[in-house]
Amino acid sequence: MCSIIGYYGKKNAAPIIVKGLKRMEYRGYDSVGVATESNNQIELKKGIGKVNEVNSKIQLDSLPGKIGIGHTRWATHGKVTDFNAHPHPSNSGKIAIVHNGIIENFEELKKQLQDEGYNFKSETDSEIIANLIQKYYELTGDVKETILKTVSEIKGHYAFVAMFENGQLAAARFHEPLIIGVGQDDFFLSSDVLGFIEYTDNAIYLENGNFVILEENKFQILDYNGEHVKYGITKISKEFGDAYKGDYAHFTLKEIYEQHETILKAGEKTQEAIEKTADYIKHAKNIYVTGSGTSYNAALIAKQIFSKYAKIKAEPIMASELQFSPDSIEENSIIIAVSQSGESADVLDAVKIGKQANCKIIAIVNLLTSSLAREADIVIGMNCGPEIGVAATKSFTSQLVILYKIVQKLSDNTITINFEKFAETILKILENPKKIQEIAKQMKEISDIYVLGRGINYPIAKEAALKLKELTYIHAEGIPGGELKHGPLALMDSNVFVIIINPNDSTYLDTLTSAREIKARGAKIIGVSDIESDVYDYWIEMPKIDQVLYPISEIIPIQFLSYYAALEKDTDPDYPRNLAKSVTVK
Ligand code: F6R
């Protein structure tokens, strides 16, 4: 999604803002802009493209002044144009705003403002915030009153920062993240701690329905009744500042390679939380596991391993669908919410529905300071460090490890997993991607990929297809092997590639039969298996490991394949088009 940032301090604001935006670029990135205050005037530059591209064209970082705001946009209302990029000035040019989220009643407010003589230059919902603020500031001459009146009119999910021409900053938060960074003699406002971690590790997480006013080197935090609120300063883990590619060509590649370490950190030092979770689960009426995208695929695996190893029924729920059947949640149950960011709007909404049904919430989450973590009764941290590549890689395997740890506890340790030994196996898979690189070269021109898996391997087939489509833009679909003859077989011909997830488990022979049926129709077969077969045109050899761990290991070669095929197709693996890392809108 969009990122917003504000700086108020003693240093030049624009270079700090540009750097912060660059670090948060993973959230959304079709256009970028910066506005600063200098000599009681607002200066503003914005354009289409990535932060570095726009900056080298129009030198965003050369804007003068010690106070400023910035934005990277991921278009929702209106096309990707210079006019639609943020910051948006108000009609008088005396106020500029940056906004993340959606103003649901913007058409009504726009019409109202137009009737009062305001003009609009963009197609965005955001521009109404700038003009509402201008209207109320002209009426009251007071920033606090202006923000109170503005937030009482706008409906939706939002976080915004407004800059006044006298250098005051005001920012409000309602269901979109906004964090205050408190430095030695400067302040930051940001969608993510990555926006300021380089300068301070002191953060205040603004609560929903709170706003902050920054002036004369001090700040006040108020609620929407205008009352001062209590707040705490959180120390941010410096680890989150460690968001550099190092020697790797891309974050995605680095994050794939980190997995032999991150699977050992998953759920580390959370033994108590895992025990408590197992206890809740044993006494709950029903268990639901929810998430979106990759995290939902982890929920599908949870269903399989809970029933197979702990004889416990867990129902996976796609977070975005729950709003249409809220009654399917039985009272006094458990919701395990899986989310890397902890900020996915769909997941937060699912949790809200669960809370209304008196459910306990268990969060499996990477960002421990996220909205999800703060909503949960129990939090289990993935601890995999910042995942910058938009496509989830290491966070998925960390989610699986935590789910396995819960199952291990539920099974009274009848399944034992030696994660240390498993990490060595993962390292072996990671050491040799050469063959996968060769296969990726063959995929350059193809238009369709199908990924087949049965039983517990089916969610991995789905996750594999998701990775391939995100990174390569090739149409990809996960298919349960048994369903082939019920329809998808009609699609098989010499123009398609089919990946067969085929470990030596109870699904092995049936899946091999499916592979033969497909091969007979001329499709190329890539087998991901610990057993070689003549049916595979390309064999990705998997190590022989304990069956229990097949799913976690199987996804890694596909992550590599997606990455290398993306390079072949000349797409940017870190920032796939149209996607954003934290999907904070619905
Ligand atoms: C896929 C991907 C997305 C996310 C989804 C949920 O590679 O990255 O599908 O998995 O948007 O995000 P989180 O886990 O942050 O809730």
Residues whose N, C-alpha, C, O or C-beta is under 5 A from the ligand:
A	BS01	F6R	S292 G293 T294 S295 V338 S339 Q340 S341 G342 S344 V390 A391 A392 K581 V583
